[in-house]
Amino acid sequence: MSDIRFQHFPITHKPPQFVEEVVECFRKNESAISTVQGMSGNSDAVLRIIRSDLEAIGFDVEKSKKKTDKIFRPVTFGLNGTPQLKYEIDAYNSVTRVGLEIEAGRGVKGNAIYRDLIQGMVMVNVDHLVVAVANEYRYKSNQKQMVSKDFDKCVDICNALSGHTRVQLPYTITIIGY
């Protein structure tokens, strides 16, 4: 059984084919990225490992932390239609209009999941958001080794949002646990 798992929202819809393709990029590289098997690298390391597989299915992928190598999605437009506000995203597929964010230790403890969900709401032409998080994030607290079940916590957050009558998300979501 694979350590790579995913949950698609809303749970009343079957995940589209492109979700399976993105998940497969993670599964192909499971031995190098699985947090269940002990991988503890940062999100940039995970992105580096799966980059070529994402590019093979049509994603533009951040290549480095240099501004020219980053992927930005516009949020608002200013004078002469030029993007006024843009948010950084790890990868974007312009055909399927899928945005992808990969989080490591900051997924839950650093509240990155909330930032990703909000930024996904306002980015232009993002109809589906994929957020990949650690299945198990290991950290030390008071000299004790702790494990946070980030995937499970992020799924709970998305269940609450997508199933609530007070919230109408403008996109569908997939959470991937690696």
Contacts in CASP RR format, 6 or more apart in sequence:
PFRMAT RR
TARGET T0000
AUTHOR 0000-0000-0000
METHOD contacts of the structure
MODEL  1
MSDIRFQHFPITHKPPQFVEEVVECFRKNESAISTVQGMSGNSDAVLRII
RSDLEAIGFDVEKSKKKTDKIFRPVTFGLNGTPQLKYEIDAYNSVTRVGL
EIEAGRGVKGNAIYRDLIQGMVMVNVDHLVVAVANEYRYKSNQKQMVSKD
FDKCVDICNALSGHTRVQLPYTITIIGY
2 27 0 8 1.000
2 30 0 8 1.000
3 30 0 8 1.000
3 34 0 8 1.000
3 35 0 8 1.000
3 36 0 8 1.000
3 37 0 8 1.000
3 135 0 8 1.000
3 178 0 8 1.000
4 23 0 8 1.000
4 26 0 8 1.000
4 27 0 8 1.000
4 30 0 8 1.000
4 34 0 8 1.000
4 176 0 8 1.000
4 177 0 8 1.000
4 178 0 8 1.000
5 135 0 8 1.000
5 151 0 8 1.000
5 176 0 8 1.000
5 177 0 8 1.000
6 15 0 8 1.000
6 19 0 8 1.000
6 23 0 8 1.000
6 174 0 8 1.000
6 175 0 8 1.000
6 176 0 8 1.000
6 177 0 8 1.000
7 155 0 8 1.000
7 158 0 8 1.000
7 174 0 8 1.000
7 175 0 8 1.000
8 14 0 8 1.000
8 15 0 8 1.000
8 19 0 8 1.000
8 172 0 8 1.000
8 173 0 8 1.000
8 174 0 8 1.000
9 158 0 8 1.000
9 159 0 8 1.000
9 161 0 8 1.000
9 162 0 8 1.000
9 169 0 8 1.000
9 172 0 8 1.000
9 173 0 8 1.000
9 174 0 8 1.000
9 175 0 8 1.000
10 162 0 8 1.000
10 163 0 8 1.000
10 172 0 8 1.000
11 159 0 8 1.000
11 162 0 8 1.000
13 172 0 8 1.000
15 174 0 8 1.000
16 96 0 8 1.000
16 128 0 8 1.000
18 57 0 8 1.000
18 93 0 8 1.000
18 96 0 8 1.000
18 98 0 8 1.000
18 128 0 8 1.000
19 128 0 8 1.000
19 130 0 8 1.000
19 174 0 8 1.000
21 57 0 8 1.000
22 54 0 8 1.000
22 57 0 8 1.000
22 98 0 8 1.000
22 100 0 8 1.000
22 130 0 8 1.000
22 174 0 8 1.000
22 176 0 8 1.000
23 174 0 8 1.000
23 176 0 8 1.000
24 53 0 8 1.000
25 50 0 8 1.000
25 53 0 8 1.000
25 54 0 8 1.000
25 57 0 8 1.000
26 33 0 8 1.000
26 50 0 8 1.000
26 132 0 8 1.000
26 176 0 8 1.000
26 177 0 8 1.000
26 178 0 8 1.000
28 50 0 8 1.000
28 53 0 8 1.000
29 49 0 8 1.000
29 50 0 8 1.000
29 53 0 8 1.000
30 37 0 8 1.000
30 178 0 8 1.000
31 37 0 8 1.000
32 39 0 8 1.000
32 49 0 8 1.000
33 39 0 8 1.000
33 46 0 8 1.000
33 49 0 8 1.000
33 50 0 8 1.000
33 178 0 8 1.000
34 135 0 8 1.000
34 178 0 8 1.000
35 134 0 8 1.000
35 135 0 8 1.000
35 136 0 8 1.000
35 137 0 8 1.000
35 138 0 8 1.000
35 177 0 8 1.000
35 178 0 8 1.000
36 135 0 8 1.000
36 136 0 8 1.000
38 136 0 8 1.000
38 138 0 8 1.000
39 178 0 8 1.000
40 138 0 8 1.000
41 104 0 8 1.000
42 104 0 8 1.000
42 105 0 8 1.000
43 90 0 8 1.000
43 102 0 8 1.000
43 103 0 8 1.000
43 104 0 8 1.000
43 105 0 8 1.000
43 106 0 8 1.000
44 65 0 8 1.000
45 104 0 8 1.000
46 102 0 8 1.000
46 104 0 8 1.000
46 132 0 8 1.000
46 178 0 8 1.000
47 61 0 8 1.000
47 62 0 8 1.000
47 90 0 8 1.000
47 91 0 8 1.000
47 102 0 8 1.000
51 61 0 8 1.000
51 63 0 8 1.000
54 61 0 8 1.000
54 91 0 8 1.000
54 100 0 8 1.000
55 61 0 8 1.000
57 93 0 8 1.000
58 93 0 8 1.000
58 95 0 8 1.000
59 91 0 8 1.000
59 92 0 8 1.000
59 93 0 8 1.000
59 98 0 8 1.000
59 100 0 8 1.000
60 71 0 8 1.000
60 91 0 8 1.000
60 92 0 8 1.000
60 93 0 8 1.000
60 94 0 8 1.000
61 71 0 8 1.000
61 90 0 8 1.000
61 91 0 8 1.000
62 69 0 8 1.000
62 70 0 8 1.000
62 71 0 8 1.000
62 88 0 8 1.000
62 89 0 8 1.000
62 90 0 8 1.000
62 91 0 8 1.000
63 69 0 8 1.000
64 70 0 8 1.000
70 88 0 8 1.000
71 88 0 8 1.000
71 89 0 8 1.000
71 90 0 8 1.000
71 91 0 8 1.000
71 92 0 8 1.000
72 83 0 8 1.000
72 86 0 8 1.000
72 87 0 8 1.000
72 88 0 8 1.000
72 89 0 8 1.000
73 86 0 8 1.000
73 87 0 8 1.000
73 89 0 8 1.000
73 92 0 8 1.000
73 99 0 8 1.000
73 123 0 8 1.000
73 124 0 8 1.000
73 125 0 8 1.000
73 126 0 8 1.000
74 83 0 8 1.000
74 84 0 8 1.000
74 85 0 8 1.000
74 86 0 8 1.000
74 123 0 8 1.000
74 124 0 8 1.000
75 83 0 8 1.000
75 84 0 8 1.000
75 85 0 8 1.000
75 86 0 8 1.000
75 87 0 8 1.000
75 119 0 8 1.000
75 122 0 8 1.000
75 123 0 8 1.000
75 124 0 8 1.000
76 83 0 8 1.000
76 84 0 8 1.000
76 85 0 8 1.000
77 83 0 8 1.000
77 84 0 8 1.000
78 84 0 8 1.000
87 119 0 8 1.000
87 120 0 8 1.000
87 122 0 8 1.000
87 123 0 8 1.000
89 99 0 8 1.000
89 100 0 8 1.000
89 101 0 8 1.000
89 119 0 8 1.000
89 123 0 8 1.000
90 100 0 8 1.000
90 101 0 8 1.000
90 102 0 8 1.000
91 99 0 8 1.000
91 100 0 8 1.000
92 98 0 8 1.000
92 99 0 8 1.000
92 100 0 8 1.000
92 126 0 8 1.000
93 99 0 8 1.000
93 100 0 8 1.000
94 125 0 8 1.000
96 127 0 8 1.000
96 128 0 8 1.000
97 125 0 8 1.000
97 126 0 8 1.000
97 127 0 8 1.000
97 128 0 8 1.000
98 126 0 8 1.000
98 127 0 8 1.000
98 128 0 8 1.000
98 129 0 8 1.000
98 130 0 8 1.000
99 120 0 8 1.000
99 123 0 8 1.000
99 126 0 8 1.000
99 128 0 8 1.000
99 129 0 8 1.000
99 130 0 8 1.000
100 129 0 8 1.000
100 130 0 8 1.000
100 131 0 8 1.000
100 132 0 8 1.000
101 112 0 8 1.000
101 116 0 8 1.000
101 129 0 8 1.000
101 130 0 8 1.000
101 131 0 8 1.000
101 132 0 8 1.000
102 131 0 8 1.000
102 132 0 8 1.000
103 112 0 8 1.000
103 113 0 8 1.000
103 116 0 8 1.000
103 131 0 8 1.000
103 132 0 8 1.000
103 133 0 8 1.000
103 134 0 8 1.000
103 150 0 8 1.000
104 133 0 8 1.000
104 134 0 8 1.000
104 137 0 8 1.000
105 112 0 8 1.000
105 134 0 8 1.000
105 137 0 8 1.000
105 139 0 8 1.000
105 148 0 8 1.000
105 150 0 8 1.000
106 112 0 8 1.000
107 113 0 8 1.000
107 133 0 8 1.000
107 134 0 8 1.000
107 137 0 8 1.000
107 150 0 8 1.000
107 154 0 8 1.000
108 133 0 8 1.000
108 137 0 8 1.000
108 148 0 8 1.000
108 150 0 8 1.000
108 153 0 8 1.000
108 154 0 8 1.000
109 137 0 8 1.000
109 139 0 8 1.000
109 148 0 8 1.000
113 131 0 8 1.000
113 133 0 8 1.000
113 153 0 8 1.000
113 154 0 8 1.000
113 157 0 8 1.000
114 157 0 8 1.000
116 129 0 8 1.000
116 131 0 8 1.000
117 129 0 8 1.000
117 131 0 8 1.000
117 157 0 8 1.000
117 158 0 8 1.000
117 161 0 8 1.000
117 173 0 8 1.000
120 126 0 8 1.000
120 129 0 8 1.000
120 171 0 8 1.000
121 169 0 8 1.000
121 170 0 8 1.000
121 171 0 8 1.000
126 171 0 8 1.000
127 171 0 8 1.000
127 172 0 8 1.000
128 171 0 8 1.000
128 172 0 8 1.000
128 173 0 8 1.000
128 174 0 8 1.000
129 171 0 8 1.000
129 172 0 8 1.000
129 173 0 8 1.000
129 174 0 8 1.000
130 173 0 8 1.000
130 174 0 8 1.000
130 175 0 8 1.000
130 176 0 8 1.000
131 154 0 8 1.000
131 173 0 8 1.000
131 174 0 8 1.000
131 175 0 8 1.000
131 176 0 8 1.000
132 175 0 8 1.000
132 176 0 8 1.000
132 177 0 8 1.000
132 178 0 8 1.000
133 150 0 8 1.000
133 151 0 8 1.000
133 154 0 8 1.000
133 175 0 8 1.000
133 176 0 8 1.000
133 177 0 8 1.000
133 178 0 8 1.000
134 148 0 8 1.000
134 150 0 8 1.000
134 151 0 8 1.000
134 177 0 8 1.000
134 178 0 8 1.000
135 149 0 8 1.000
135 150 0 8 1.000
135 151 0 8 1.000
135 177 0 8 1.000
135 178 0 8 1.000
136 147 0 8 1.000
136 148 0 8 1.000
136 149 0 8 1.000
136 150 0 8 1.000
137 147 0 8 1.000
137 148 0 8 1.000
137 150 0 8 1.000
138 145 0 8 1.000
138 146 0 8 1.000
138 147 0 8 1.000
138 148 0 8 1.000
139 145 0 8 1.000
139 146 0 8 1.000
139 148 0 8 1.000
140 146 0 8 1.000
150 177 0 8 1.000
151 175 0 8 1.000
151 176 0 8 1.000
151 177 0 8 1.000
154 175 0 8 1.000
155 175 0 8 1.000
158 173 0 8 1.000
158 175 0 8 1.000
161 167 0 8 1.000
161 169 0 8 1.000
162 169 0 8 1.000
162 173 0 8 1.000
END
